[in-house]
Amino acid sequence: MIEFELTEDHQAIRQTVRDFATKEVAPRIKELDEKQHFDRSILDKMAELNLLGVCIPEELGGAGFDYISLGLVCEELEAVDTFMRVVMSVHTGLNSLTLYTWGTEEQQRKYLVPQAKGEKIATYGLTEPGAGSDVVGARSTARREGDEWVLNGEKMWISLADVADNFLFFCWTDEEKRRRRDHSGMSCFIVERGMKGFSSGTIHGKMGIRAGNTGYFSLQDVRVPQENMVGEEGEGFKIAMFALEQGRYTVASGATGVIRASRDASVAYALERETFGTKIANHQLVKQKIAEMESDYQMCHLLWLRAGWLKNEGKMNARETSLAKWQATVRSEKAASMAIEVHGANGYSNDYPVERYLRNCKAAIIYEGTRDIHTLMQADWALGLKKEKTARRTLPPWRPAETREGVAAG
């Protein structure tokens, strides 16, 4: 049975993150956004608060909270600014949860533990200059030479590309299958920044998420050992899709935070601003916008909570996570746009945060499955044309600390 009441742990972590974001980041975010400056100290503070490993078990260096806690962290962070939620998406959702599920014990010890502790920063490399939604259109390759693989390729639009220490790199390991566009010819590798032949750069001039680091990285004859392959040869596409499912969950909960922030900013402004001799809160069409933001927030919050509950239970949730991501992102764009309208001309200025909300939220409608991709996926599920297949590995269900300790002891 689903409990709609947050646990004491949930309430505590939500308050901790809210205090951090509103007191330490919110006062500075306007300047960081204007200067397009990524402040590494904020990332370090997130690590200090154990946010980067929030849902990774304690025995693997994490905080041991559940997947709903991960969603709460993302909603609170993005209610202040998207760049912090993006850190959680790529570091925790896309990379660390992938290693938690698909990694060997050695990979978890070497890479996941320091990532969960925040000692190392991680990201995810799937998108290329010529391949976004069309994953099998990727051109990156790896060829086997003895006990090593030689990797070549370029990844684009990668969050934390110029910051991260560890990268998941998806590429073709079977040239014949690449020519046939058979995704079973793709594999996944762990790459370290310090490996010879690795280079990265930052993308400037973005519309939004300007306080975050977004860039590209390139591999030129980078040699990685066989033990850095995640999963088995040919499982890269499945692993990429698994990772995206976890990332979409963080995007859904984060976008819900944008809706809430847009609503809260609109309510505050409507209760202060006067036109035609009365507060604009008394104008019916202003009320309509605020009412829509409220309903959208409540709906999207429940959608991502359902996905989080399914993850906790170890149940399949690709369909529910896709729906949450699709609806939360498109409704966040609507909420931010309406918030600007509530603010009138002031909403068009960065003296108020709502224009930043609109610039920031647009990207989430594109990455980790565009709105069009999710629209088609949801239709195919409803029509019975798409089935959720069980992979060789699935996200482990959440286990309370005492249960995990008992399992470990046994």
N, C-alpha and C positions, 0 to 999 in steps of 0.2 A: 504493500500500500504506500502510495506517495504521501509524504508529509509536506505540507505547505509551509510549515513553521521552520525557520532556520534554527539550527542547533546553536548552542552556546559557542562552540568553536567557530561556526560560520559567522555569527555576529561579531565575535572578537576579531577575526581576521578582516572582516569588512571594515570595521571601525579603524583598525590599524592602518589599512591601506588608504582609507578616506582621509585620515589625519595627515598621513605622509603626503598624499597628492595635493590636498588643499592648502596645507601649511607650508610645505617646502618647495613645491613645484608651481602651483597656481600663481603665486606672486611674481614669478620670473618668466612664465611661459610666453607672454607677449614679446618680451625682449628676445628670447631664444628663437621664437618664430620669425621675428623681423630679421634677425641676423643670420638665420638659417644655420644655427650653431647647435651641434650635438654635444651636450655636456655629459662627459663620461662619469662625473661624480654622481649623477642621478642613477645611472646604471649600478654603480658601486653601492649606493644606498639601498637599491632594490635587492641586491645580493645580501647585504647586511641584514635585511629584514626577512631573509629566507624566502623571498617571493619567487626566485628563479627556479627553485626546486620544490615549490609549494605542494605538488601532488606526487612527487617522487618519494618512495618509501624511505624511511629513516636509515635503513641498513644500506641504502645506496646513496646516502649523503643528503637526502631531501628532508622536507619538513613533515612529510607523512600525512598531509591533509587529503581530503577527497577531491574528486573532479568538480564537484559543485563549488568548492573553495576556489579552484582555478578560475571558474567562471565569475565568481564574485570579485576576485582580484582584477580581472580584465574589465569588468563593468566599472569598477571604481576608478581605475587608472584612466580609462578612456573618457570618463565623465570630465576629466581635467584636460587631457590631451592624448591624441591617438598614438603619438610616438612611443609612449610607455607601454601601451597594450601591444604594439607591434613587437617590442622586445620579448614580451611573454609569448607571442605567437610563434616567432621563429626560434627562439631559444628553447622554450619549454614545449610548446605544442608540436612544432614541426620536427625538431631535432631530438630533444631529450626523451619525449614519449616514444619516439621511434626506436631509440637505442634501448629503452626500457622494455619494449615489446620484442624487437627483432635482434637486438645485440647479443653477442656472446658474453659469457662471464668476464672474459678478458677485456672486451670492448667496454663493458659497463664499468669495470674497475678503472681502466685507463682514461676513459672519456666521460662517461655519465656521472660518476661520482664527483669529479671536480666541477662539472657543469652544474650539477644540482646544488653544490655548495656555493656556486657563483665565483669560483676561482678561475674558471675558464668560461668564455662566452662562445656560443654556438649559433649557427644559422643553417640555412637550407638552400641548396642550389639546384633548381629544376628549370626555371625560365631562361630562355636564351634570346638573343636578338631576333631570331627568326622562328621561335617556337614558344608559344604561350599556352593557350587552351589546347593546341595541337601538340600534345606531349611527344608523340612519336615522330614529330617533325624535327626533334632535336638532332644536332650534328656532333655533339661531344662523343668521344670514343675512348676506349681502353683496349690495349692489346697485351696479351700475356707474354711475359718473358721470364721463364723459370718460375721462381717463387714470388715474382713481382708483377705488377700491372703498370703500364705506362699510359698515363692519362693526358688527354688533350681536349681543349674546348673552352668556351667562354660562356659565362652565365651573367644575365642582365636583370636589372630591377631586383636586386638582392638586398633585403634589409640587413643592416649591420655588416655589409660586405667589407667595409674598410675598418671594422672594429673587431669582428669575431676571431677567435682562435681556431675553432674547429668547424668544418663544413661537411654537409652531406652532398655528395656529387653524384648526379645521375647521368648515365651515359650508355652508349651501345657497346656491348662486348661481343656481339655477333653481327658481322657486316652483312652476311646474307639475309638475316632476318631484318636488318635495317632497311635493305632495299625492298623487302616485301612489306615493310611497315608492320611487322609482327612484334608487338611489344614484349614478347617473351625473350627478346634478344637484348633487353636492357638490364643493367645491374647498378648497384649502389655502393659507393665507397666513402670512407671517412678520410678527409684530407685535412692536414694541418697547415696553418699559415706559414710556418717555418720551412716547409718542404721546398726543395730547390725547384724552380720553374713556376712557382706560384706568384701572382701579382694581383693587386686589386686597386680600385679607384672609387671615387665618390661622384654621384650624379648631382649636379646643381641645377637650379632653376625649376624646381618642382612646384606644382600648384599648391600642394598641401603637405602635411606631415614634415614641415620644414625644420622642426626641432629634432628630427630623427636622422639617422644615417642610412642612406640608400645608395647602392652602387652596383659595381660589377666585379667579377673576378675572373681571371684567366689562368689556365693551366697549360704549360708548354713542356711536354715530356716530363711530367711529374711522376716520379716512381713511388708507388705505395706497395707495401707488402700484402700478400694474400690475406693475412689476418685482418686487414682493414676493409675487406668486403663485408657489407652488411647483408645478412641473409645468404641465400645461395645465388650462384650465377643464374641470371635470367629472371630474378624476382624483383628487379629494380622498379618496374612499373607498379607492381602490387604494393611495394613498400612506399612509393611516392603517393599512391592513392590513399594508403593508410595514413600517412603523415598529413595529407591535406584534410582528411576527415577530422583529425585532432586540431589542426590549425583553424578550420572553419568554425569549430566550437568556440575557440577564443575570439574569433572575429565576430561571431553572433553575439556573445555576451558583451564584448566591447562596444559594438554598434548600439546595443541597448543602452549603454551608458551615454552615448551621444544623444539619443532620444530624451533621456532623463535630463541631461544638462540643458538641452534646448527648451524643454518644458519649464525647468526651474528658472532659467534666465528670462523666459517670456512672462512667467508669473510675476517675478520680481519687478520687471519693467512695467507690466500692465497695472500693477498696484501703485506705481509711482508716477507714471506719465499721465498728464491731463490734456485732453482736447475737447473742444466744444463744451467747456465748463464742467467736465466730469473726468474721472479716471477712465483710461481706455479699457480697463477691466470691465466696465459697464457696457461696452459696445458688444453687440451680439456676435458680430463676425470675428472679433478678437477672441471671444469666448469659444467660438466654434474651433478656431485653430488650437487653442489650449486643450480643449476637450479631445481633439483628434490626437494630439501629442500624448495625452494621458492614456487614452485607449491603446495607442500603438505601443507605448512603454509597457503597459501591463501585459499585453498579448505577447510581445517579444520576450519579456522576462520569463513568462511561463514556458515559452517554446524552448529557450536554452536550458531552463531548469529541467525540463523533461529529458532533453538530451543528456544532461549531466547525470541525472538519476539513472538512465539506462547505462551510461558508462560505469557508474558505481556498481551496478548490478552485474556487469559483464555481459550485457545484452547487446545485440546488434543495433546500431543507431545511425547508420549512414543516411537513411531517409529523413529521420528526425533532425539530424544535425544540418543537413542540406536545407531543409525547410526553415530552420531557425536562422541560418546564415543568410539565406535569400531574403526573408521577410525583414529581419532586423536591419540589414544594410540598406534596402530600398526605402524602408520607413525612416531610417536615420536621415537620409537625404531629404525626404519630405519634411521631417521635423525641423531640420536645420534651416531649410528654405522658408518655412512658415515662421520660424523664430525671427529671421531677418525681416520679414514683412511686419511682424508685430512691433519690431523696433523701428520701423520706418527707415528714414535716411540714416539714422544712427546705426542701424544694423549693417549698413554698407561700410562702416568704418571699423578699424581694429581697436577703437576705444572700447568696443564691446566684443565679447568673445564669439558671438554667433556666426560672424562671417568666417572665422577660423574653423568652426564646427563644419560648415558646409564645404570648405576647401579640403578639410581632412577626410571627411567621410566618403568622398567620391571614390577614392582609391579602392575601398573595400567592396565596392560594387563590381570592380574589375578583377582583383586578385582572388586566388583560391576558389576559382569558379565564378565566371561572370554571372550577372543576373540572368542572361539568356541561357547559359548552360544549366543553371539551377531550375529555371522555368521548364526546360525540356526534360530534365531529370525527374522533376516532380510529376509532370504529365505522364511520362513513361511508367513511373511507379503506379500511378493511379489507374492507368490503362492496362496494367499487367504486362507491359512490354519490357520492364526492367526488374530484375530480381537481385536481391542482396545476397551475394555469394560469401560463404565463409572462407577466409584466407587461412593459410597454414598457421599464422600467428594472429591473435586478436589481443586487443588492449586488456591487460589483466584487470579484473574487478578490484575495487578498493577494499582493503581490509583494515579494520581499526588496528591501532598500534599493538594492543595486547594479543590480538589474533596473529598478527604478522610475527611477533616475537615468539609466539608458541610454535608457529610453523618453522621458523628459523632454528629454534631450539631442538625441534624434533628431527 
